[in-house]
Amino acid sequence: MIHTRTCQRCNAPLSPFARADSLYCSGRCRVAAHRVRHAGSSPLPAALRDRARWVRRDAAKRPLTVQGHGASSTNARTWATYDAASASTVGNGIGFVLNGDGVVCLDLDHCITDDGIAPWAATFLASCPATYVEASPSGHGLHVWGTGNVARGRVLAVDGGRLEIYGRGRYLTITGQPFAGAPSQLADLSALIAQVTHH
């Protein structure tokens, strides 16, 4: 199976004629990504960047080490610092490992369409405290990052949509593309998680 490589900044498909080590679809994306990386102005919260729990990912979203070997969400020896993962040219992008230390991610699946954000997702986000939210690699989902106590992953039906909640033993892709001006901080999502899991 042939997997289409995508731009690390905008997720657009790379040309099939692009060099094997190409990371961006255009000079514009390459320059923009370079400026963000070297200006120290990453939109990612420091609470994520400061943890050495980063991996690379391939086109099928499988985790990789910065050297290109298979990585594991339960093996810390396969993780790296944010700087090392960002500097690596392996694969198609980066991801962050959840290890149960209180950082959590709520994955809103298939909530963005050509018509905008789905009503169920808009309602959910309206009840969410100000926290880091970014678009998923597909451009059709959102990852809501924050803190909380999630003992095990959950998949929930929420007002016609699907919400996945993770806190450990899992890695999630990171695009660095904040949604709707989301802040570069992690808020406590405990009350929100309790509300949706006991609904």
C-alpha distance (Angstrom), angle and dihedral (degrees) to the residues before:
residue distance angle dihedral
M1 . . .
I2 3.80 . .
H3 3.80 115.1 .
T4 3.79 118.4 -155.7
R5 3.79 112.6 -128.3
T6 3.77 115.9 -133.9
C7 3.79 135.9 -151.5
Q8 3.80 112.2 -92.9
R9 3.79 91.4 -138.1
C10 3.82 107.4 39.8
N11 3.84 101.5 12.3
A12 3.82 92.4 -127.2
P13 3.82 113.6 149.0
L14 3.79 114.2 -92.6
S15 3.77 117.6 -125.3
P16 3.81 113.2 -93.9
F17 3.81 84.8 -126.1
A18 3.81 94.0 55.8
R19 3.79 116.8 119.6
A20 3.80 116.2 -93.3
D21 3.81 90.9 -111.6
S22 3.83 95.7 47.3
L23 3.80 113.7 127.5
Y24 3.80 102.3 174.6
C25 3.80 135.6 52.1
S26 3.80 94.7 -137.5
G27 3.76 144.8 8.0
R28 3.78 88.4 -104.4
C29 3.82 92.8 59.4
R30 3.80 91.7 43.4
V31 3.82 92.4 52.8
A32 3.81 92.9 44.8
A33 3.80 92.2 50.2
H34 3.81 91.0 46.5
R35 3.80 91.3 52.0
V36 3.80 92.7 50.1
R37 3.79 93.4 47.4
H38 3.78 97.2 46.2
A39 3.78 99.1 36.4
G40 3.79 90.6 60.1
S41 3.80 88.2 -125.3
S42 3.78 99.3 123.3
P43 3.81 111.2 156.4
L44 3.79 89.1 -138.8
P45 3.80 115.3 107.7
A46 3.80 115.0 -105.2
A47 3.82 87.1 -126.6
L48 3.81 86.8 70.0
R49 3.81 99.8 34.8
D50 3.81 92.9 50.5
R51 3.81 93.9 57.1
A52 3.82 117.6 85.7
R53 3.79 93.4 -135.5
W54 3.77 102.4 109.9
V55 3.77 130.0 129.1
R56 3.77 137.0 174.5
R57 3.82 121.7 -118.1
D58 3.77 136.1 -148.8
A59 3.80 128.5 -135.6
A60 3.81 90.5 -85.6
K61 3.83 89.7 52.8
R62 3.80 93.3 -110.1
P63 3.84 111.6 150.5
L64 3.80 118.7 -110.8
T65 3.77 134.7 -174.9
V66 3.79 117.7 -114.9
Q67 3.82 86.2 -101.8
G68 3.82 92.4 55.4
H69 3.80 102.0 -103.3
G70 3.79 124.3 125.8
A71 3.82 112.4 -77.1
S72 3.80 129.1 -156.0
S73 3.79 132.1 -144.4
T74 3.82 88.3 -140.3
N75 3.81 100.5 44.2
A76 3.81 112.6 78.0
R77 3.82 90.9 -168.2
T78 3.82 88.2 71.8
W79 3.81 94.3 54.7
A80 3.80 129.2 88.6
T81 3.78 142.7 -169.6
Y82 3.78 119.9 -81.7
D83 3.82 91.1 -110.0
A84 3.80 92.4 52.2
A85 3.80 93.2 46.5
S86 3.81 92.2 46.7
A87 3.80 92.5 48.7
S88 3.81 94.1 48.7
T89 3.80 117.5 97.5
V90 3.81 93.8 -157.2
G91 3.79 117.4 124.0
N92 3.79 127.8 -22.4
G93 3.79 105.5 -55.2
I94 3.78 146.6 -40.3
G95 3.77 138.6 -69.7
F96 3.80 139.1 -168.1
V97 3.81 126.0 -129.3
L98 3.80 121.0 -135.3
N99 3.81 111.0 -146.5
G100 3.81 104.1 172.0
D101 3.81 97.6 -94.6
G102 3.80 92.7 125.2
V103 3.81 101.7 -83.6
V104 3.81 108.8 120.8
C105 3.78 137.8 179.0
L106 3.80 129.6 -151.3
D107 3.79 111.8 -156.9
L108 3.82 115.6 -154.2
D109 3.79 104.4 -161.6
H110 3.81 124.1 -146.7
C111 3.79 94.1 -13.5
I112 3.81 99.7 136.2
T113 3.80 119.9 72.3
D114 3.79 136.4 163.5
D115 3.82 86.5 -86.5
G116 3.80 93.4 55.9
I117 3.78 133.3 -103.4
A118 3.81 117.5 -11.3
P119 3.83 114.8 -106.9
W120 3.81 93.0 -119.1
A121 3.81 91.1 54.4
A122 3.81 92.8 45.4
T123 3.81 89.6 52.9
F124 3.79 91.0 48.1
L125 3.80 93.5 49.7
A126 3.80 90.9 48.0
S127 3.81 88.5 61.4
C128 3.79 93.0 46.4
P129 3.83 121.1 99.5
A130 3.81 117.7 -120.1
T131 3.80 102.7 -73.7
Y132 3.79 140.1 137.9
V133 3.82 112.6 -69.4
E134 3.79 123.8 173.4
A135 3.78 139.7 177.0
S136 3.79 117.2 -100.1
P137 3.83 119.9 -119.7
S138 3.81 91.2 -97.7
G139 3.79 91.3 55.0
H140 3.81 88.8 -131.6
G141 3.80 99.5 89.2
L142 3.80 140.5 49.4
H143 3.80 132.1 -136.4
V144 3.80 114.8 -150.6
W145 3.82 110.5 -160.3
G146 3.79 125.1 -161.9
T147 3.78 144.7 113.7
G148 3.77 131.7 -74.6
N149 3.78 144.5 114.1
V150 3.79 112.1 -77.8
A151 3.78 111.2 167.1
R152 3.80 94.5 -178.0
G153 3.77 137.4 5.7
R154 3.78 118.2 -91.7
V155 3.80 134.6 -164.6
L156 3.80 112.5 -156.9
A157 3.77 137.1 -177.9
V158 3.81 107.2 -129.5
D159 3.81 118.7 -173.1
G160 3.78 94.4 -44.4
G161 3.78 96.1 -35.1
R162 3.78 137.7 85.9
L163 3.80 125.3 -112.3
E164 3.80 125.1 -172.7
I165 3.81 119.7 -163.8
Y166 3.80 121.4 -162.0
G167 3.79 135.6 175.5
R168 3.80 108.0 155.9
G169 3.79 144.8 18.6
R170 3.78 92.9 26.4
Y171 3.77 139.8 91.3
L172 3.80 125.6 -149.0
T173 3.77 130.2 -160.3
I174 3.79 118.6 -107.0
T175 3.80 122.6 -151.1
G176 3.80 101.1 172.6
Q177 3.81 89.4 -134.6
P178 3.83 108.0 129.1
F179 3.78 115.4 -147.6
A180 3.80 119.0 -125.7
G181 3.79 95.5 -18.8
A182 3.81 95.7 -50.6
P183 3.82 112.7 -176.1
S184 3.82 123.3 -108.8
Q185 3.79 93.2 -114.7
L186 3.79 140.7 89.3
A187 3.80 117.0 -121.5
D188 3.79 127.1 -160.8
L189 3.81 105.2 -94.9
S190 3.81 95.6 179.8
A191 3.81 95.8 111.0
L192 3.80 92.4 46.1
I193 3.81 92.0 48.5
A194 3.81 91.2 48.7
Q195 3.80 89.8 50.1
V196 3.81 96.4 52.2
T197 3.80 95.8 40.0
H198 3.81 93.4 50.7
H199 3.78 96.0 39.9
